[in-house]
Amino acid sequence: MPKRPTVPGSLYQIRGRWYWAVRLPGEPKRRARPLVPEGSRFATRRRDVADEIARRIWHRTTFHPEGGSEDETVSGLVGWYLAYAREYYRGSRQVEHIERSAVPLLDLYPTLAAADVGTREFAAVRQRMLDDGVSRRTINQRVQVLQLMFRRAEAHGRVPPGTWHHLQTLEPLKRGRGGTEERAPVGPADEHHVHLVMSYAPPTICAMIHLQLLTGMRSDELCRMRPCDVDRGGDVWLYRVVEHKTAHRGKRRVVLIGPWGQWVLGNLPDCADDEYYFKPAEAMVERGRKPGRTVAERYDRRTYYRAVEYAAKVARKAHPDLPHIHPNQLRHAHATTVEREASERAAQQMLGHSSPKTTRIYVERHLGDAMAWVRESG
């Protein structure tokens, strides 16, 4: 589930304007500060603008790319690694994962020498995540991200040899131990519920939901679609994704678009080859709202998620029993349908996975064959 940009402290409104209460590195105590856009005299009234301003302040005061000496701090190391990751993981969401993983480390030890970080500090960081209500699986993933950061830092001579191996001795959290939270795995969305949400969404969002359900593409891939990226030469169209999750590994990603998906794209308003198919401004007009001057040229996975969430909220007024639906469930639903009607290999290709093990996470296993055997022989 996409979240708002992760920064410490709390954002709140006073008379409709946004403020941020936070203790930044180097400050003795927490204080409130107005979130004022550049060129303005007053704090913003928009939550998305407030999020972005807070994020920029946090980056400016916390992530310092300079450094590299023996006395380099944790803050400096994280800043260096983020600069490294933006180049290495170009087009990937890994930079976002690094930022989110580093927040508790920076909150606890911003000025500690990176060479002095050990398993005790990592255990304290992990405990901070537990206190914040993060699930066990996510905590283990974030600790691995931080361990990889120190591995790369050691390879570049920014921390002493052996630091990474020492941090590796911290065992991951085990299921059911230490009061960790276990969350239910993401399952496929029921198509009946999806169509209910689509009926309350503006045409642009309705088309996005429908196309994702038909193709199983990731939300980022959907939001980045442009006519110039789609090869319409055959009976099955090929959407060649330029920026995607595994692009930094040299892998290609091609999304197959069949007749129904082609029908969805064919019913969208005309746009130039280098424009994005799905524009927030068009969805605002469809809702009867006037687009502002700062509307983005395309959706991203967060704004798309919020648009789906809003459509579901409207639908829930008429259908109170409608469960929570988010875009990743559409991908799971597509994978389950393809695996059931074609094969696991086909589902793996549609989702763009390198390993069938990853595809099995997305597929909802059905017990049809076993149930039939039990009826006959059990």
C-alpha positions as a Markdown table, in Angstrom:
| # | Residue | x | y | z |
|---|---|---|---|---|
| 1 | Met | 0.0 | 0.0 | 0.0 |
| 2 | Pro | 1.6 | 3.3 | -1.0 |
| 3 | Lys | 2.1 | 5.8 | 1.7 |
| 4 | Arg | 2.7 | 9.5 | 1.8 |
| 5 | Pro | 6.3 | 10.5 | 1.7 |
| 6 | Thr | 8.0 | 9.2 | 4.8 |
| 7 | Val | 9.4 | 12.0 | 7.0 |
| 8 | Pro | 9.6 | 12.1 | 10.8 |
| 9 | Gly | 7.4 | 14.4 | 12.9 |
| 10 | Ser | 3.8 | 15.2 | 12.2 |
| 11 | Leu | 2.0 | 17.4 | 9.7 |
| 12 | Tyr | -1.1 | 19.3 | 10.9 |
| 13 | Gln | -3.3 | 22.2 | 9.9 |
| 14 | Ile | -4.0 | 25.6 | 11.5 |
| 15 | Arg | -6.8 | 27.6 | 9.9 |
| 16 | Gly | -6.5 | 25.5 | 6.7 |
| 17 | Arg | -2.7 | 25.9 | 6.4 |
| 18 | Trp | -0.1 | 23.2 | 6.8 |
| 19 | Tyr | 2.6 | 23.1 | 9.5 |
| 20 | Trp | 5.3 | 20.5 | 10.3 |
| 21 | Ala | 6.3 | 19.7 | 13.9 |
| 22 | Val | 9.7 | 17.9 | 13.9 |
| 23 | Arg | 13.2 | 17.8 | 15.4 |
| 24 | Leu | 15.7 | 17.9 | 12.6 |
| 25 | Pro | 19.3 | 16.7 | 13.1 |
| 26 | Gly | 21.3 | 19.3 | 15.1 |
| 27 | Glu | 18.2 | 20.9 | 16.7 |
| 28 | Pro | 17.9 | 20.5 | 20.5 |
| 29 | Lys | 14.1 | 20.0 | 20.5 |
| 30 | Arg | 11.1 | 19.6 | 18.3 |
| 31 | Arg | 9.5 | 22.7 | 16.9 |
| 32 | Ala | 6.7 | 23.7 | 14.5 |
| 33 | Arg | 7.5 | 25.3 | 11.1 |
| 34 | Pro | 5.1 | 26.5 | 8.4 |
| 35 | Leu | 5.4 | 24.7 | 5.1 |
| 36 | Val | 5.7 | 27.7 | 2.7 |
| 37 | Pro | 6.0 | 27.1 | -1.0 |
| 38 | Glu | 8.8 | 28.8 | -2.9 |
| 39 | Gly | 7.8 | 32.3 | -3.9 |
| 40 | Ser | 4.9 | 32.5 | -1.4 |
| 41 | Arg | 4.5 | 34.3 | 1.9 |
| 42 | Phe | 2.2 | 31.9 | 3.6 |
| 43 | Ala | 2.0 | 28.2 | 4.4 |
| 44 | Thr | 0.3 | 26.0 | 1.8 |
| 45 | Arg | -3.3 | 24.8 | 2.0 |
| 46 | Arg | -2.6 | 21.7 | -0.1 |
| 47 | Arg | -1.6 | 18.4 | 1.6 |
| 48 | Asp | 0.3 | 17.1 | -1.4 |
| 49 | Val | 2.4 | 20.4 | -1.6 |
| 50 | Ala | 3.0 | 20.2 | 2.2 |
| 51 | Asp | 4.3 | 16.6 | 1.8 |
| 52 | Glu | 6.7 | 17.7 | -0.9 |
| 53 | Ile | 8.0 | 20.7 | 1.0 |
| 54 | Ala | 8.5 | 18.6 | 4.2 |
| 55 | Arg | 10.3 | 16.0 | 2.2 |
| 56 | Arg | 12.7 | 18.6 | 0.6 |
| 57 | Ile | 13.5 | 20.1 | 4.0 |
| 58 | Trp | 14.2 | 16.7 | 5.4 |
| 59 | His | 16.5 | 15.9 | 2.5 |
| 60 | Arg | 18.3 | 19.2 | 2.7 |
| 61 | Thr | 19.0 | 19.0 | 6.4 |
| 62 | Thr | 19.6 | 15.2 | 6.7 |
| 63 | Phe | 21.0 | 13.6 | 3.6 |
| 64 | His | 24.5 | 15.2 | 3.1 |
| 65 | Pro | 26.3 | 13.5 | 0.1 |
| 66 | Glu | 29.7 | 15.0 | 1.0 |
| 67 | Gly | 32.0 | 13.1 | 3.3 |
| 68 | Gly | 34.1 | 10.0 | 3.0 |
| 69 | Ser | 36.6 | 10.5 | 5.8 |
| 70 | Glu | 37.1 | 8.2 | 8.8 |
| 71 | Asp | 34.9 | 10.5 | 10.8 |
| 72 | Glu | 31.9 | 10.3 | 8.3 |
| 73 | Thr | 28.6 | 10.3 | 10.1 |
| 74 | Val | 25.6 | 8.1 | 9.5 |
| 75 | Ser | 23.9 | 11.1 | 8.0 |
| 76 | Gly | 26.7 | 11.6 | 5.5 |
| 77 | Leu | 26.8 | 7.9 | 4.7 |
| 78 | Val | 23.1 | 7.7 | 3.9 |
| 79 | Gly | 23.4 | 10.8 | 1.7 |
| 80 | Trp | 26.3 | 9.3 | -0.2 |
| 81 | Tyr | 24.4 | 6.0 | -0.7 |
| 82 | Leu | 21.3 | 7.8 | -1.9 |
| 83 | Ala | 23.3 | 9.6 | -4.5 |
| 84 | Tyr | 24.9 | 6.3 | -5.5 |
| 85 | Ala | 21.5 | 4.5 | -5.6 |
| 86 | Arg | 19.9 | 7.2 | -7.8 |
| 87 | Glu | 22.4 | 6.5 | -10.4 |
| 88 | Tyr | 22.6 | 2.7 | -9.9 |
| 89 | Tyr | 18.9 | 2.0 | -9.6 |
| 90 | Arg | 17.7 | 4.5 | -12.3 |
| 91 | Gly | 14.0 | 4.1 | -12.9 |
| 92 | Ser | 13.5 | 1.8 | -9.9 |
| 93 | Arg | 11.7 | 2.4 | -6.6 |
| 94 | Gln | 14.7 | 1.2 | -4.7 |
| 95 | Val | 15.7 | 4.7 | -3.8 |
| 96 | Glu | 12.4 | 5.2 | -2.1 |
| 97 | His | 12.9 | 2.0 | -0.1 |
| 98 | Ile | 16.3 | 3.2 | 1.0 |
| 99 | Glu | 14.9 | 6.5 | 2.2 |
| 100 | Arg | 12.1 | 4.9 | 4.1 |
| 101 | Ser | 14.5 | 2.3 | 5.7 |
| 102 | Ala | 17.0 | 5.0 | 6.7 |
| 103 | Val | 14.5 | 7.2 | 8.5 |
| 104 | Pro | 14.7 | 5.4 | 12.0 |
| 105 | Leu | 18.5 | 5.1 | 11.6 |
| 106 | Leu | 18.9 | 8.8 | 11.0 |
| 107 | Asp | 16.4 | 9.7 | 13.7 |
| 108 | Leu | 18.4 | 7.7 | 16.3 |
| 109 | Tyr | 22.0 | 8.2 | 15.2 |
| 110 | Pro | 22.4 | 11.1 | 12.7 |
| 111 | Thr | 25.7 | 12.3 | 14.1 |
| 112 | Leu | 27.2 | 8.9 | 15.1 |
| 113 | Ala | 30.3 | 7.9 | 13.2 |
| 114 | Ala | 29.4 | 5.3 | 10.5 |
| 115 | Ala | 32.3 | 3.2 | 11.6 |
| 116 | Asp | 30.8 | 2.8 | 15.0 |
| 117 | Val | 27.5 | 1.4 | 13.8 |
| 118 | Gly | 27.0 | -2.2 | 15.0 |
| 119 | Thr | 24.4 | -4.8 | 15.8 |
| 120 | Arg | 23.4 | -2.9 | 18.9 |
| 121 | Glu | 22.5 | 0.2 | 16.9 |
| 122 | Phe | 20.7 | -2.0 | 14.3 |
| 123 | Ala | 18.7 | -3.7 | 17.0 |
| 124 | Ala | 17.6 | -0.3 | 18.3 |
| 125 | Val | 16.6 | 0.8 | 14.8 |
| 126 | Arg | 14.6 | -2.4 | 14.5 |
| 127 | Gln | 12.9 | -1.7 | 17.8 |
| 128 | Arg | 12.0 | 1.8 | 16.6 |
| 129 | Met | 10.3 | 0.2 | 13.6 |
| 130 | Leu | 8.4 | -2.2 | 15.9 |
| 131 | Asp | 7.2 | 0.7 | 18.0 |
| 132 | Asp | 6.0 | 2.4 | 14.9 |
| 133 | Gly | 3.8 | -0.6 | 14.1 |
| 134 | Val | 5.7 | -1.8 | 11.0 |
| 135 | Ser | 5.1 | -5.5 | 10.2 |
| 136 | Arg | 7.7 | -8.1 | 10.8 |
| 137 | Arg | 8.3 | -8.8 | 7.1 |
| 138 | Thr | 8.7 | -5.2 | 6.2 |
| 139 | Ile | 11.1 | -4.7 | 9.1 |
| 140 | Asn | 13.3 | -7.6 | 7.9 |
| 141 | Gln | 13.3 | -6.1 | 4.4 |
| 142 | Arg | 14.3 | -2.7 | 5.6 |
| 143 | Val | 17.1 | -4.0 | 7.8 |
| 144 | Gln | 18.4 | -5.9 | 4.7 |
| 145 | Val | 18.4 | -2.6 | 2.8 |
| 146 | Leu | 20.5 | -1.0 | 5.5 |
| 147 | Gln | 22.9 | -3.9 | 5.6 |
| 148 | Leu | 23.3 | -3.6 | 1.8 |
| 149 | Met | 24.1 | 0.0 | 2.3 |
| 150 | Phe | 27.0 | -0.8 | 4.6 |
| 151 | Arg | 28.1 | -3.6 | 2.3 |
| 152 | Arg | 28.4 | -1.0 | -0.6 |
| 153 | Ala | 30.0 | 1.5 | 1.8 |
| 154 | Glu | 32.6 | -1.1 | 2.8 |
| 155 | Ala | 33.4 | -1.9 | -0.9 |
| 156 | His | 34.0 | 1.9 | -1.5 |
| 157 | Gly | 36.2 | 2.2 | 1.6 |
| 158 | Arg | 33.8 | 4.4 | 3.6 |
| 159 | Val | 33.6 | 2.1 | 6.6 |
| 160 | Pro | 36.2 | -0.3 | 8.0 |
| 161 | Pro | 36.6 | -3.8 | 6.6 |
| 162 | Gly | 34.4 | -6.3 | 8.4 |
| 163 | Thr | 31.6 | -3.9 | 9.2 |
| 164 | Trp | 29.1 | -5.5 | 6.9 |
| 165 | His | 29.8 | -9.1 | 8.1 |
| 166 | His | 29.4 | -7.9 | 11.7 |
| 167 | Leu | 25.9 | -6.4 | 10.8 |
| 168 | Gln | 25.0 | -9.6 | 9.1 |
| 169 | Thr | 25.1 | -11.4 | 12.4 |
| 170 | Leu | 21.8 | -9.7 | 13.5 |
| 171 | Glu | 19.2 | -12.4 | 12.9 |
| 172 | Pro | 16.0 | -11.5 | 11.2 |
| 173 | Leu | 12.8 | -11.4 | 13.3 |
| 174 | Lys | 11.0 | -14.7 | 13.4 |
| 175 | Arg | 7.2 | -15.2 | 13.0 |
| 176 | Gly | 5.3 | -14.9 | 16.2 |
| 177 | Arg | 8.2 | -13.8 | 18.4 |
| 178 | Gly | 8.9 | -10.5 | 20.0 |
| 179 | Gly | 5.4 | -9.0 | 19.6 |
| 180 | Thr | 5.8 | -8.5 | 15.9 |
| 181 | Glu | 2.8 | -7.7 | 13.8 |
| 182 | Glu | 1.8 | -10.2 | 11.1 |
| 183 | Arg | -0.3 | -8.8 | 8.2 |
| 184 | Ala | -2.4 | -10.9 | 5.9 |
| 185 | Pro | -0.8 | -11.3 | 2.4 |
| 186 | Val | -2.3 | -9.3 | -0.4 |
| 187 | Gly | -5.0 | -11.2 | -2.3 |
| 188 | Pro | -6.7 | -10.7 | -5.6 |
| 189 | Ala | -9.6 | -8.2 | -5.9 |
| 190 | Asp | -13.0 | -9.7 | -6.6 |
| 191 | Glu | -13.9 | -8.6 | -10.2 |
| 192 | His | -17.5 | -7.8 | -9.1 |
| 193 | His | -16.1 | -5.3 | -6.5 |
| 194 | Val | -13.7 | -3.9 | -9.1 |
| 195 | His | -16.5 | -3.2 | -11.5 |
| 196 | Leu | -18.5 | -1.5 | -8.7 |
| 197 | Val | -15.5 | 0.8 | -8.1 |
| 198 | Met | -15.1 | 1.5 | -11.8 |
| 199 | Ser | -18.8 | 2.6 | -12.1 |
| 200 | Tyr | -18.1 | 5.4 | -9.6 |
| 201 | Ala | -14.8 | 6.5 | -11.0 |
| 202 | Pro | -14.3 | 9.2 | -13.6 |
| 203 | Pro | -13.6 | 7.8 | -17.1 |
| 204 | Thr | -9.8 | 8.3 | -16.9 |
| 205 | Ile | -9.5 | 6.3 | -13.6 |
| 206 | Cys | -12.0 | 3.8 | -14.9 |
| 207 | Ala | -9.8 | 3.1 | -17.9 |
| 208 | Met | -6.7 | 2.8 | -15.8 |
| 209 | Ile | -8.4 | 0.2 | -13.5 |
| 210 | His | -9.7 | -1.7 | -16.4 |
| 211 | Leu | -6.4 | -1.8 | -18.3 |
| 212 | Gln | -4.5 | -2.9 | -15.2 |
| 213 | Leu | -7.0 | -5.7 | -14.6 |
| 214 | Leu | -6.6 | -6.8 | -18.2 |
| 215 | Thr | -2.8 | -6.6 | -18.4 |
| 216 | Gly | -1.5 | -7.1 | -14.9 |
| 217 | Met | 1.1 | -4.3 | -15.3 |
| 218 | Arg | 2.5 | -2.5 | -12.3 |
| 219 | Ser | 1.0 | 0.9 | -11.3 |
| 220 | Asp | 4.2 | 2.8 | -12.3 |
| 221 | Glu | 4.2 | 1.1 | -15.7 |
| 222 | Leu | 0.5 | 2.0 | -16.2 |
| 223 | Cys | 1.1 | 5.7 | -15.3 |
| 224 | Arg | 4.0 | 6.0 | -17.6 |
| 225 | Met | 2.2 | 4.8 | -20.7 |
| 226 | Arg | 2.6 | 6.9 | -23.9 |
| 227 | Pro | 1.5 | 6.1 | -27.5 |
| 228 | Cys | 5.1 | 6.2 | -28.7 |
| 229 | Asp | 5.9 | 3.3 | -26.3 |
| 230 | Val | 3.1 | 1.0 | -27.8 |
| 231 | Asp | 3.8 | -1.1 | -30.9 |
| 232 | Arg | 0.5 | -1.6 | -32.7 |
| 233 | Gly | 1.9 | -3.7 | -35.5 |
| 234 | Gly | 0.2 | -7.0 | -34.7 |
| 235 | Asp | -3.0 | -8.4 | -33.3 |
| 236 | Val | -1.4 | -8.2 | -29.9 |
| 237 | Trp | 0.0 | -4.8 | -29.0 |
| 238 | Leu | 3.4 | -4.6 | -27.3 |
| 239 | Tyr | 4.0 | -1.9 | -24.7 |
| 240 | Arg | 7.7 | -1.6 | -24.2 |
| 241 | Val | 8.3 | -0.1 | -20.8 |
| 242 | Val | 11.2 | 2.3 | -20.8 |
| 243 | Glu | 11.6 | 2.8 | -17.0 |
| 244 | His | 10.7 | -0.2 | -14.8 |
| 245 | Lys | 11.6 | -2.0 | -11.7 |
| 246 | Thr | 14.4 | -4.2 | -13.1 |
| 247 | Ala | 15.7 | -1.9 | -15.8 |
| 248 | His | 19.0 | -1.4 | -13.8 |
| 249 | Arg | 19.7 | -5.1 | -14.2 |
| 250 | Gly | 19.5 | -4.8 | -18.0 |
| 251 | Lys | 16.2 | -6.6 | -18.3 |
| 252 | Arg | 13.5 | -5.7 | -20.7 |
| 253 | Arg | 9.8 | -5.4 | -19.8 |
| 254 | Val | 7.1 | -5.8 | -22.5 |
| 255 | Val | 3.4 | -5.7 | -21.6 |
| 256 | Leu | 1.0 | -7.6 | -23.9 |
| 257 | Ile | -2.2 | -5.8 | -24.7 |
| 258 | Gly | -5.0 | -7.9 | -26.2 |
| 259 | Pro | -8.3 | -6.9 | -27.9 |
| 260 | Trp | -10.0 | -5.6 | -24.8 |
| 261 | Gly | -7.0 | -3.6 | -23.7 |
| 262 | Gln | -6.8 | -2.1 | -27.2 |
| 263 | Trp | -10.4 | -1.2 | -26.9 |
| 264 | Val | -9.7 | 0.6 | -23.6 |
| 265 | Leu | -6.9 | 2.6 | -25.2 |
| 266 | Gly | -8.8 | 3.3 | -28.3 |
| 267 | Asn | -11.6 | 5.0 | -26.3 |
| 268 | Leu | -9.2 | 7.5 | -24.6 |
| 269 | Pro | -9.0 | 11.1 | -25.8 |
| 270 | Asp | -6.5 | 11.7 | -28.5 |
| 271 | Cys | -3.0 | 12.7 | -27.4 |
| 272 | Ala | 0.4 | 13.3 | -28.9 |
| 273 | Asp | 2.8 | 10.4 | -29.2 |
| 274 | Asp | 5.0 | 11.7 | -26.5 |
| 275 | Glu | 2.2 | 12.6 | -24.1 |
| 276 | Tyr | 1.0 | 10.3 | -21.3 |
| 277 | Tyr | -2.3 | 8.5 | -21.8 |
| 278 | Phe | -3.6 | 9.2 | -18.3 |
| 279 | Lys | -3.6 | 12.8 | -17.1 |
| 280 | Pro | -4.8 | 14.1 | -13.7 |
| 281 | Ala | -6.1 | 17.3 | -15.4 |
| 282 | Glu | -8.6 | 15.3 | -17.5 |
| 283 | Ala | -9.8 | 13.3 | -14.5 |
| 284 | Met | -10.4 | 16.6 | -12.6 |
| 285 | Val | -12.5 | 18.0 | -15.5 |
| 286 | Glu | -14.5 | 14.7 | -15.6 |
| 287 | Arg | -15.2 | 15.3 | -11.9 |
| 288 | Gly | -16.4 | 18.8 | -12.6 |
| 289 | Arg | -13.4 | 20.5 | -11.1 |
| 290 | Lys | -11.1 | 23.1 | -12.6 |
| 291 | Pro | -7.4 | 22.0 | -12.9 |
| 292 | Gly | -5.0 | 24.1 | -11.0 |
| 293 | Arg | -1.7 | 25.5 | -12.3 |
| 294 | Thr | 0.3 | 22.8 | -10.4 |
| 295 | Val | -1.4 | 19.7 | -11.7 |
| 296 | Ala | 1.2 | 17.0 | -12.7 |
| 297 | Glu | 1.4 | 15.9 | -16.3 |
| 298 | Arg | 0.8 | 12.3 | -15.4 |
| 299 | Tyr | -0.3 | 10.1 | -12.5 |
| 300 | Asp | 2.3 | 8.3 | -10.3 |
| 301 | Arg | 1.6 | 5.3 | -8.3 |
| 302 | Arg | 0.6 | 7.3 | -5.2 |
| 303 | Thr | -1.8 | 9.6 | -6.9 |
| 304 | Tyr | -3.3 | 6.7 | -8.8 |
| 305 | Tyr | -3.7 | 4.8 | -5.6 |
| 306 | Arg | -5.5 | 7.8 | -4.0 |
| 307 | Ala | -7.7 | 8.1 | -7.0 |
| 308 | Val | -8.8 | 4.5 | -6.8 |
| 309 | Glu | -9.2 | 4.9 | -3.0 |
| 310 | Tyr | -11.5 | 7.9 | -3.5 |
| 311 | Ala | -13.6 | 6.1 | -6.1 |
| 312 | Ala | -14.0 | 3.2 | -3.7 |
| 313 | Lys | -15.0 | 5.6 | -0.9 |
| 314 | Val | -17.7 | 7.1 | -3.1 |
| 315 | Ala | -18.9 | 3.6 | -4.1 |
| 316 | Arg | -19.0 | 2.5 | -0.5 |
| 317 | Lys | -21.7 | 5.1 | 0.3 |
| 318 | Ala | -24.1 | 3.1 | -1.9 |
| 319 | His | -22.5 | -0.3 | -1.1 |
| 320 | Pro | -21.4 | -0.2 | 2.6 |
| 321 | Asp | -20.0 | -3.8 | 2.4 |
| 322 | Leu | -17.6 | -3.0 | -0.3 |
| 323 | Pro | -14.1 | -4.1 | 0.9 |
| 324 | His | -10.9 | -2.1 | 0.6 |
| 325 | Ile | -9.5 | -2.3 | -2.9 |
| 326 | His | -6.1 | -1.0 | -4.1 |
| 327 | Pro | -4.2 | -1.3 | -7.4 |
| 328 | Asn | -1.9 | -4.1 | -6.4 |
| 329 | Gln | -4.9 | -6.3 | -5.9 |
| 330 | Leu | -5.7 | -5.8 | -9.6 |
| 331 | Arg | -2.3 | -7.3 | -10.5 |
| 332 | His | -2.9 | -10.2 | -8.2 |
| 333 | Ala | -6.4 | -10.8 | -9.7 |
| 334 | His | -4.9 | -10.8 | -13.2 |
| 335 | Ala | -2.2 | -13.2 | -12.2 |
| 336 | Thr | -4.7 | -15.6 | -10.6 |
| 337 | Thr | -6.9 | -15.5 | -13.8 |
| 338 | Val | -4.1 | -16.2 | -16.2 |
| 339 | Glu | -2.7 | -19.0 | -14.0 |
| 340 | Arg | -6.1 | -20.6 | -13.8 |
| 341 | Glu | -7.0 | -20.3 | -17.5 |
| 342 | Ala | -3.6 | -20.6 | -19.1 |
| 343 | Ser | -0.5 | -21.6 | -17.0 |
| 344 | Glu | 1.8 | -20.4 | -14.4 |
| 345 | Arg | 4.4 | -19.7 | -17.1 |
| 346 | Ala | 2.0 | -17.4 | -18.8 |
| 347 | Ala | 1.3 | -15.6 | -15.6 |
| 348 | Gln | 5.0 | -15.2 | -15.0 |
| 349 | Gln | 5.5 | -13.6 | -18.4 |
| 350 | Met | 2.5 | -11.3 | -18.1 |
| 351 | Leu | 3.7 | -10.0 | -14.8 |
| 352 | Gly | 7.3 | -9.6 | -15.9 |
| 353 | His | 8.8 | -11.8 | -13.2 |
| 354 | Ser | 12.2 | -13.5 | -13.6 |
| 355 | Ser | 11.4 | -16.3 | -11.2 |
| 356 | Pro | 8.2 | -18.4 | -11.0 |
| 357 | Lys | 8.6 | -18.2 | -7.2 |
| 358 | Thr | 7.7 | -14.5 | -7.3 |
| 359 | Thr | 4.7 | -15.3 | -9.5 |
| 360 | Arg | 3.4 | -17.7 | -6.9 |
| 361 | Ile | 3.1 | -14.9 | -4.4 |
| 362 | Tyr | 0.7 | -13.2 | -6.7 |
| 363 | Val | -1.4 | -16.2 | -7.6 |
| 364 | Glu | -4.4 | -17.2 | -5.4 |
| 365 | Arg | -4.3 | -21.0 | -5.2 |
| 366 | His | -7.6 | -22.7 | -5.9 |
| 367 | Leu | -8.6 | -26.1 | -4.6 |
| 368 | Gly | -10.8 | -27.1 | -7.5 |
| 369 | Asp | -8.9 | -30.2 | -8.5 |
| 370 | Ala | -8.5 | -31.4 | -4.9 |
| 371 | Met | -12.1 | -30.7 | -4.1 |
| 372 | Ala | -13.2 | -32.8 | -7.1 |
| 373 | Trp | -11.0 | -35.7 | -6.0 |
| 374 | Val | -12.4 | -35.5 | -2.4 |
| 375 | Arg | -15.9 | -35.6 | -3.7 |
| 376 | Glu | -15.1 | -38.8 | -5.6 |
| 377 | Ser | -12.7 | -40.6 | -3.3 |
| 378 | Gly | -12.6 | -38.8 | 0.0 |
